[in-house]
Amino acid sequence: MRAILARLALVLGVFALAASAVAIFWGHDAARRIPLNTDSYTRLTGTASGLLTKSEGTVPVTYITHTQVDPNASNGDVIAIQQTSCVATTTEYCIDAKGNFVLAATDDAVVNIGLNKFALDRNGSLAVKDQAKWIKDTSEVKPYEGVVIKFPFGVEKKSYPYWDGTLGKAVTATYAGTRTIDGLETYKFTVDIPATDAEIAEGTEGTYAATQTIYVDPTTGAFIDQSGTQTVALPDGTSVLDIDVTYTDATIKANVDQAKDNGRSLWLVDVVVRWGGLVLGIALIALAVFLLRRPKADATPAKRERVLTHA
């Protein structure tokens, strides 16, 4: 029985050490990659005014983005992403649960429709330099840089470059403290773009200003909550768009739940498998050696007693 237990402990110990080694040398980085099956929706609500709303005064708007990975254009290091967005003056979102637009671009209720394609470093989460290598549609290639849809894993309390699509370049997202949202500590970042001359539409110059307040899960770098404003105007001051939107409560809750789940998964790899497996493996192998080397203490006295009996 002792030999069986020893062999079992040895097998389990070797397995635990192997799992620990995988987690130490590969699992830590592998767990910190943007998943190839990413397919998510972000919903915001707010108000807007200006020419694009085709309304007089300020009106309620809904805003939705659909973010989806192109697995055929991605690999272990770089991930290609397509993101569609739609702002409308309807109460229903103009992209459905299957990722289809439910309103035509020419519909009076549509304020803005967008399509963006970009490539990110799967581990670092920031935009890669050679976008054209990963985005096959040349009309969609832009000089993306910095944070696009998420911050890096293990967010630091510092400023980050943050992509702004209207300006076509990265601006600064400044660290501005912490905030706990539904039990999850987040890092707050702010973006402030003063009124700037810009190409507000293809071939149309104007002025552009924007603000962003982003709350980020420091473990995964995921956006948890976000609010923002944009003010776009023609050179003569005519308002093209003045919009103020924020994440819905349902989106925030879903983001918090997802961040907590992902945080637990990373903790499992980093702590339980890496170091728990190492300690357990060493302990089991030590037990196996002890059981295999332990002498049979009763053998000699028993033999001696039999000899005396037959004398």
N, C-alpha and C positions, 0 to 999 in steps of 0.2 A: 504493500500500500504506500509505504514511504517513497519508493522509487517512482510510482505512478504520479504521486503528488509533486515530486521533484521535477519530473519531466513536464508536467502541466504548467508548473510555475515558470519553468525555463522558456517554454513556448510562448506563454503570455507575456513574460518579461521582454523577450526579443521583439514580439509584436508591438508592445508599448514603446520600446526604444525606437523602433522603426517609424512608428507614427509620429513620435516626438521629433525625430530627425527630419522627416518630411515637412512638418509644421515649421521647424526652425529655419531650414534652408530653402524652402519653396512656398509653404503655406501662407506665411505672413504676407508676402507680396501678391500671391495668387488671390488671396481673399480681398485684397485692396485693388480691385479692377472694376471698371464700369462693366456691368453684365452685358453680354451680347443679346440678351432677350429683353433689353430695356424697351418698354412701350408704355408710356405714361401720359396722363392728361393733367393739366394745371388749369384751374378755373378761377377767374377773378371777376369782381363786380365793381362798379363805380359810376362816375358821371363824365360826360364829355360835352363839348360845344365846339363850334367852328364850322367851316365849310364842309368838311368831310361828314359831319353828322346829318347834313341836309335838313337841319331843323333850326328853328329860332330859339335861342337861349340854350340852357343846359338840359341835357336829357340823360336818363339812366342808360348804362351800357353793360353788356356782358362781354367777357374777353376769355378766350380759351386758347391754349397751346397744346399741340399733340407732338410728342417727342418719340421718335422711333429709330431704332438702329437698323442699318443696312448690313446684315451679317455677311453678305457676299463681298462687300467692299472693306470688311474689317478683318483684323487678325489678332494675334495674342498681344500685340503692343499698341495698335492704333485702332480706334473705333470710328466708323463713319456714321453720321447721324443726319436724319432729315427732320426738320421741325416746321410744322405748319401752324399758323395762328389766324385768328379771326376776331375782330371786334365788331359788334353789332348793337343796334338800338332795340333789339328784341329781348324778351325775357328768357327765351330759350337760347342755348348756345348754338352757334352756327357750324360746329363740327360735332358729328354724332359719335356714339360709342365705338363705331367701326372705323373712325378716322375719316369719314366722308364729309365734305361740305354739304350742308343742307340748304344753303342760300347761294345763289349765283353772285359772282363778283359785281355784277351790275345792279343787284337788288338795292333799292333805296335804303334798306335797313343796314346794309353793310357799310361800316366806317372804314375798315381796313382789312385786307387779307394779305398774309405774308407767307413766303416759303423760303427757308434757309437750309443750306446743306453745309456741313463742316466736319472736320476730323479732329478728334481729341486723343491725347495720350491716355491710354486706359488706366495706367497707374497714377500718373501725375494729374490727370483730369483737365489739364490746360490744353489750349489749341496747339496743334503741331505746326511747324513752320511751313512745310511743303504741302499746302492744301490741295494743289492741283494733282498731286500724286494719288490722292484718295477720293477726290470728288470728280467724277467722270463728266458731269455736266459742266462744261467750261463756263456757261453763262452764270452759274451759281458760285463760282470760285471767288472768294474774297480773302483779304489778308488777315484772317482771324488771328487773334492773339489773346493770351490771358484767360480769365474765367469767362465761360460762355453759358453753361447750364448748371455747373456745380463747382464748388471750391475743391481743392485737393483733399485727399484723406489726411487726417491729422492737421486740421486747420490751425495756423498760428495766429497769435494776436499781433498782426501787422497789416500793412496795406498790400493789396494785390492789384495787378492790372485786370481791368474788367471791360469786356468788349461792349462797344456801343455800335449798333447797326446803322444808325443814321449818320454818325460821324465817320463810320468805316474805320475805326481805330479803337485802341484800348484807352480807357480813362482810369482814374484811380478809385478803387473801393477802399475806404479808410476804416480801420477797426475803431469801433465806438463803444465798446463795453459788452456786457452780457445781459441776457434776459432768460428767465425760465418760462417755458411754454408747456403747459400740461405735464409738468414734472421733468421736462428735458431742458437741460441748460443749453443755450444757444449763444453764438457770438453774433454781435450786431455789426454790420458794415453799412456805410453810407456812401452814396455817390451824388455829387453835386456838379452839374454842368451848367454854368451860367450861359446867358444868351450868346449864341455863337453863330457866325455866318456859316451856312452849310448848304449842301445840295439836298433839299428836303424831298425832292422827287426827281426822277430821271429828267435831266435838262432844266430843272427849276431850282433857282436859288432862293434862299430865304434865311430866316433865323430859327434857331433851335435851342431849347433849354430843357433840362430834365433833372429829376431827382430820383433816387432809389434808396429805400431802406430795406436791407436784407438780413434775415435772421437765419443763421447757418448752424447745422449740427457739426460740432467740432471734430467728432470722430470720423464721420463719413464725408463731410463736406457738402451734404445735401441741403438745398434750400428748404427751410421749414415754413417761413412766412416772408412775404414780400409786399411792399406797397411802392407805388411810383407815380410820378407825374411827368407829362411831356407837354411842352408848349411850342407849337410850330406856327410860324407866321410868314406871310409874303413880305417882300422888301417894303411895301407901303404900309405895313402894319396889320393888314387883314389877317384875321385868325383862321388858320387852316385846321388846326386841332389843338384843343386844350383839354387834356384828359387826366383823370385822377382815379386810379384803380388799386385794389388790394385783394389778396387771396381770400377766398371764401372760407368760412369756418370748417366746412367739410374737407377742403383741400388741406388746411392746416392740420386737422386731426389725422388725416391719412398720412401726411408727411411725418408727423410725430410718431405714429404707430410704426411706420416703415423704418424710421431712424432707430427706434428702440430695438426692433427686431434685428436689424443689421448690426447694431452695436453689440447685442448679445452674441450673435454669430462670430463677430470678430474677437470678442472676449473668449469664446470657446476655443478658437484656434490659437490665440495668443497666450492664454493662461492655462486652460485645462489641458489641451492637447500638447502644447510645446513643453511646459514645465511640469504639469501633472503627469504626463506620459513619461517624462524623463525620470522623475522620482519613483513612480510606480514600477517602471521597468527595472531600475537598479535594485529596488527592494525585492522584486520577484526573483530576479536572477540570484541575488544574495541568498534568498530563502532556498532556492533550488540547490545551490552549492552546499548550504548547510545540511539539507536533508540527505544529499548524496554522500557527504563525507562523514556524517554522524556514525560512530561505531556502535555495534550491537553489544551493549553493556552487559547483557545477561548470558552471553554465550560461554564464556570461560567458567563461571561458577557452575553452570549446568553440567558442563562436560566433566568437571572435577567431581561433582556429586555422583555421576554415573560410575566413575572409576572406583570410588570408595564403596559403592554398593556391591559391586561384583568382586571386591577383594576378598 
